[in-house]
Amino acid sequence: MTFIPSRRELLIALNAAPSLSRPAAYRLAQELDRWADSSDPPERLAAEAGVPRAQMERALAAVKDAGALARRELAQAERLGARVVTLDDPAYPPLLHQLTLPPPVLYLRGELPLSLVSPAVAIVGSRRADTYGHEAAELFARTLAAAGVTVISGFARGVDASAHRAALAAEGGRTVAVLGCGLGVDYPRGHERLGDEIAARGALVAELPCGTPPRSWHFPVRNRVIAALASGTLVVQASPRSGSLITARHALDLGREVWAVPGRIFDERSLGPHGLIRDGALLVQHPRDILEVLRPDAHAPQLPLFDPSAGPAAPEPDPPPGLAGEVLGALPPGAVRLPEEIAAGLEAPVDQVLGALLDLELEGWVKRHPGSAYGRALTP
């Protein structure tokens, strides 16, 4: 008896077919009913579908082994606590159908908290973000998440990771990470715990088969999914060749909003956002600028950020007494200092300064940055 694979199995097998390019997989998934069970020669099917003959032959080979390929993919996803959603399934995100060639399959770990009544914003930027970039990403992500907006990003180091973590820090905050590799890959290395936290409060999303390692060309593909899932894209810091600008371009192509945070004119990472602003993106200085567009009924928490339209700021809490207060005073807003630098300036023992920094960190006055440096937190 000949086994006839279901359309779902065909889509999963096509997505997982070895050596089949992503563009060919997208195109052939859209034309599946025209070629999958046809007896026409490969060259004719390829010409009708608009793909190279070699790609069509690989797709036809996947069709012959569709049942086995689909069962393998489903088993791998289940082992990772994920599920497989095809573009025919009700759980497939409706916004992705707005792409000209949507991914045929998504691997989801967690739940996509996306709906027409719960908007989402993509926050993207440089992997080499500085203190300003991290603080800006955290401010926008935390405030938007607290207002019920889902934060989407690409799970990379830098701005992406800061946005995910800040969204999770907000009460009830939700975030979605779109991966440039398959589920089950430790990339970026050391982000496994962050991935677990995201899956518990949102979702990890991959269109590549489980276990697929990251490749440079995966990330532009991932960026279009980030843009499509969001109501708009916010770019924090980005060099002129940053993948974040690809995300912004996809957002524009889809008719979505694009926002940009201005930066220092001497910083290369400001060139991307400034170029977007020059070309018509909205300059934003506070999360309320975005909430006024997406959630006009939402009230952004008042945060210590300069806003020329705001009235007098509320007085800051009194600094802690003793050495902790002196250490805090040695950390002006926006500056980052090593404990040794602070100790030398205060002429105090380093171990006492470290103890004071730990107390300040636990109380929310300061935060620790990469390289064991410290800076002021956004809110005490």
JODA-V99448 format. One record per residue. SS is DSSP state (a for helix, b for strand, c for the rest). OMEGA is omega in radians with two decimals (* if undefined). D_CENTER is the distance of its C-alpha to the mean C-alpha in Angstrom with 2 decimals. Layout:
SS/OMEGA/D_CENTER ; SS/OMEGA/D_CENTER
This chain:
c/-3.13/46.54 ; c/3.12/43.69 ; c/3.13/40.25 ; c/-3.11/38.33 ; c/3.08/34.55 ; c/3.09/32.79 ; a/3.10/30.42 ; a/3.13/27.53 ; a/3.12/28.67 ; a/3.14/29.01 ; a/3.13/25.43 ; a/3.14/24.16 ; a/3.12/26.67 ; a/3.14/25.85 ; a/-3.08/22.14 ; a/-3.06/23.30 ; c/3.14/26.27 ; c/3.04/26.82 ; c/3.07/26.68 ; c/-3.09/25.79 ; c/3.12/23.48 ; a/3.12/20.37 ; a/3.13/22.05 ; a/3.12/25.17 ; a/3.11/23.51 ; a/-3.08/21.97 ; a/-3.08/25.37 ; a/3.06/27.46 ; a/3.12/25.54 ; a/-3.09/26.46 ; c/-2.97/30.02 ; a/-3.07/30.39 ; a/-3.08/33.50 ; a/-3.02/35.28 ; a/-2.97/35.26 ; c/-3.13/34.43 ; c/-3.13/38.01 ; c/3.09/39.84 ; c/3.12/42.78 ; c/3.12/42.49 ; c/-3.08/42.27 ; a/-3.09/38.86 ; a/3.13/39.63 ; a/3.12/40.30 ; a/3.14/37.22 ; a/-3.13/35.09 ; a/-3.13/36.73 ; a/-3.12/36.26 ; a/-3.13/32.55 ; c/3.09/31.94 ; c/3.08/30.73 ; c/-3.11/32.55 ; a/-3.13/35.23 ; a/3.12/33.83 ; a/3.11/30.54 ; a/3.14/32.64 ; a/3.09/34.72 ; a/3.11/31.74 ; a/3.12/30.58 ; a/3.08/34.13 ; a/3.12/34.31 ; a/3.13/31.19 ; a/-3.14/32.92 ; a/-3.10/35.97 ; c/-3.01/34.02 ; a/-3.10/31.55 ; a/-3.12/32.69 ; a/3.13/32.34 ; a/-3.13/28.96 ; a/3.13/27.59 ; a/3.12/29.17 ; a/-3.12/27.70 ; a/-3.14/24.11 ; a/3.13/24.67 ; a/3.12/26.26 ; a/3.12/23.51 ; a/-3.14/20.88 ; a/3.12/23.32 ; a/-3.12/23.85 ; c/-3.14/20.19 ; c/-3.10/20.28 ; c/3.06/18.35 ; b/-3.10/19.73 ; b/-3.14/19.90 ; b/3.09/19.59 ; b/-3.09/21.18 ; c/3.05/21.16 ; c/-3.02/24.55 ; c/3.10/23.49 ; c/-3.11/23.36 ; c/3.13/20.10 ; c/-3.08/18.35 ; c/-3.11/16.04 ; a/-3.10/18.48 ; a/-3.13/16.13 ; a/3.10/15.53 ; a/3.10/19.31 ; a/3.03/19.17 ; c/3.12/18.04 ; c/3.10/21.24 ; c/-3.12/20.54 ; c/3.08/18.08 ; c/-3.08/17.16 ; c/-3.05/20.18 ; b/2.99/18.61 ; b/3.00/15.54 ; b/-3.05/15.52 ; b/2.99/14.34 ; b/-3.01/14.60 ; b/-3.13/14.88 ; c/3.10/15.17 ; c/-3.10/13.10 ; c/-3.06/14.09 ; c/3.08/14.22 ; b/-3.13/17.58 ; c/-3.13/19.56 ; c/3.13/20.45 ; b/-3.07/17.04 ; c/3.13/14.91 ; b/3.08/11.16 ; b/3.03/9.56 ; b/3.07/6.47 ; b/-3.04/6.52 ; b/3.14/6.46 ; c/-2.98/9.41 ; c/2.97/11.69 ; c/-3.13/11.67 ; c/-3.12/15.14 ; c/3.05/14.59 ; c/-3.11/17.84 ; a/3.13/18.82 ; a/-3.13/18.57 ; a/3.12/14.98 ; a/-3.10/14.00 ; a/3.12/16.29 ; a/3.12/15.11 ; a/-3.14/11.42 ; a/-3.14/12.99 ; a/-3.10/15.51 ; a/-3.09/13.50 ; a/-3.10/10.98 ; a/-3.10/14.05 ; a/3.12/16.31 ; a/-3.14/14.32 ; a/3.12/13.64 ; a/3.12/17.35 ; c/3.09/18.31 ; c/3.11/16.86 ; c/3.08/13.77 ; b/3.14/10.77 ; b/3.13/7.58 ; b/3.05/4.51 ; b/-2.97/1.07 ; c/2.99/2.82 ; c/3.14/5.05 ; c/3.02/7.36 ; c/3.08/10.10 ; c/-3.06/10.77 ; a/-3.11/8.86 ; a/-3.10/5.39 ; a/3.12/7.77 ; a/3.13/9.84 ; a/3.12/7.70 ; a/-3.08/7.19 ; a/-3.13/10.86 ; a/3.09/12.18 ; a/3.13/11.15 ; a/-3.14/12.87 ; a/3.12/15.72 ; c/3.12/16.55 ; c/-3.12/19.23 ; c/-3.09/18.03 ; c/-3.13/14.40 ; c/-3.12/11.93 ; b/-3.13/8.23 ; b/3.11/6.53 ; b/3.09/4.66 ; b/-2.98/5.59 ; c/3.02/7.88 ; c/3.11/10.11 ; c/3.09/12.99 ; c/3.02/14.79 ; c/3.12/14.76 ; c/3.12/17.19 ; c/3.14/16.38 ; c/3.13/16.11 ; c/-0.16/13.47 ; c/-3.10/12.68 ; c/3.14/16.03 ; c/-3.13/16.35 ; c/-3.06/13.00 ; a/-3.13/14.91 ; a/3.10/15.69 ; a/3.10/12.22 ; a/3.11/11.45 ; a/-3.13/14.68 ; a/3.12/13.92 ; a/-3.13/10.74 ; a/3.14/12.96 ; a/-3.07/15.67 ; a/-3.10/14.05 ; b/-3.11/11.71 ; b/2.86/10.69 ; b/-3.06/9.54 ; b/3.05/9.80 ; b/3.02/11.55 ; c/3.11/14.11 ; c/3.14/15.93 ; c/-3.14/18.73 ; c/3.11/18.54 ; c/3.14/19.30 ; c/-3.13/18.37 ; c/-3.14/17.74 ; c/3.03/15.26 ; c/-3.05/16.96 ; a/-3.08/16.41 ; a/3.08/16.67 ; a/-2.96/14.00 ; a/3.00/11.17 ; a/3.08/12.66 ; a/3.11/12.98 ; a/-3.04/9.39 ; a/3.14/8.64 ; a/3.09/11.22 ; a/3.08/9.83 ; a/-3.11/6.64 ; a/-3.07/9.53 ; a/-3.12/11.89 ; a/-3.01/10.36 ; c/3.03/10.26 ; c/3.11/13.53 ; b/-3.09/12.54 ; b/3.07/10.31 ; b/3.10/10.86 ; b/-3.08/11.34 ; c/3.07/12.47 ; c/-3.12/13.98 ; c/3.04/14.33 ; c/-3.08/17.36 ; c/-3.13/19.11 ; c/-3.08/17.85 ; c/3.04/14.19 ; a/3.11/11.77 ; a/3.12/10.12 ; a/3.03/13.47 ; a/3.09/13.23 ; a/3.14/10.31 ; a/3.14/12.67 ; a/3.09/15.58 ; a/3.12/14.35 ; a/3.12/13.80 ; a/3.14/17.33 ; a/-3.13/18.73 ; c/-3.13/17.71 ; c/-3.14/19.35 ; c/3.11/16.40 ; b/2.99/16.32 ; b/3.10/15.06 ; b/3.13/15.36 ; b/3.08/15.74 ; c/-3.14/16.68 ; c/-3.14/19.91 ; c/3.14/20.67 ; c/-3.07/23.78 ; c/-3.13/25.73 ; c/-3.05/26.56 ; c/3.12/23.03 ; c/-3.13/21.68 ; a/3.06/18.14 ; a/-3.05/19.54 ; a/3.13/20.71 ; a/3.11/17.54 ; a/-3.13/17.15 ; a/3.08/20.95 ; a/3.10/21.30 ; a/3.12/19.08 ; a/3.11/21.23 ; a/-3.09/24.33 ; c/3.02/23.41 ; c/3.08/22.95 ; c/-3.12/19.50 ; b/3.05/20.08 ; b/3.13/20.40 ; c/3.12/19.11 ; c/-3.10/20.50 ; c/3.12/19.70 ; a/-3.14/17.42 ; a/3.09/20.58 ; a/3.11/20.41 ; a/-3.12/17.45 ; a/3.10/18.98 ; a/3.12/22.21 ; a/-3.02/20.72 ; a/-3.06/18.74 ; c/-3.08/20.72 ; c/3.13/24.05 ; c/-3.09/25.50 ; c/3.12/23.01 ; c/3.13/24.13 ; c/3.06/21.82 ; c/3.10/23.01 ; c/-3.09/25.14 ; c/-3.10/23.58 ; c/3.10/25.38 ; c/-3.12/23.95 ; c/3.10/26.38 ; c/-3.05/26.75 ; c/-3.13/29.85 ; c/-3.08/30.34 ; c/3.08/30.40 ; c/3.14/33.65 ; c/-3.12/34.72 ; c/3.07/32.20 ; c/-3.12/33.10 ; c/3.12/34.80 ; c/3.08/32.80 ; c/3.11/33.92 ; c/3.12/36.65 ; c/3.12/35.57 ; c/-3.11/36.56 ; c/3.01/40.07 ; a/-3.07/41.38 ; a/3.14/39.58 ; a/3.10/36.15 ; a/3.11/36.85 ; a/3.11/38.05 ; a/3.12/34.95 ; a/3.11/32.76 ; a/3.11/35.02 ; c/3.11/34.44 ; c/3.10/30.70 ; c/3.13/30.58 ; c/3.13/27.41 ; c/-3.12/24.93 ; c/3.07/26.82 ; b/-3.07/25.94 ; b/3.00/28.94 ; b/3.12/29.94 ; a/-3.14/32.25 ; a/3.11/35.03 ; a/3.14/34.83 ; a/-3.13/35.05 ; a/-3.13/37.89 ; a/-3.14/39.78 ; a/-3.12/39.53 ; a/-3.07/40.74 ; c/-3.14/43.21 ; c/3.10/42.01 ; c/-3.10/41.53 ; a/-3.09/38.06 ; a/3.08/38.03 ; a/3.09/38.81 ; a/3.11/36.08 ; a/3.10/33.58 ; a/3.11/34.92 ; a/3.11/34.55 ; a/3.11/30.95 ; a/3.11/30.19 ; a/-3.14/31.90 ; a/3.13/30.05 ; a/-3.14/26.68 ; a/-3.14/27.69 ; c/3.06/28.83 ; c/3.13/25.64 ; c/-3.09/27.32 ; b/3.05/25.55 ; b/-3.11/22.55 ; b/-3.14/22.58 ; b/3.07/20.64 ; c/-3.12/20.42 ; c/3.11/23.98 ; c/3.06/25.59 ; b/-3.11/25.64 ; b/3.05/25.57 ; b/3.14/24.76 ; b/3.02/25.16 ; c/-3.13/22.71 ; c/3.14/21.79 ; c/3.10/23.99 ; c/*/26.99
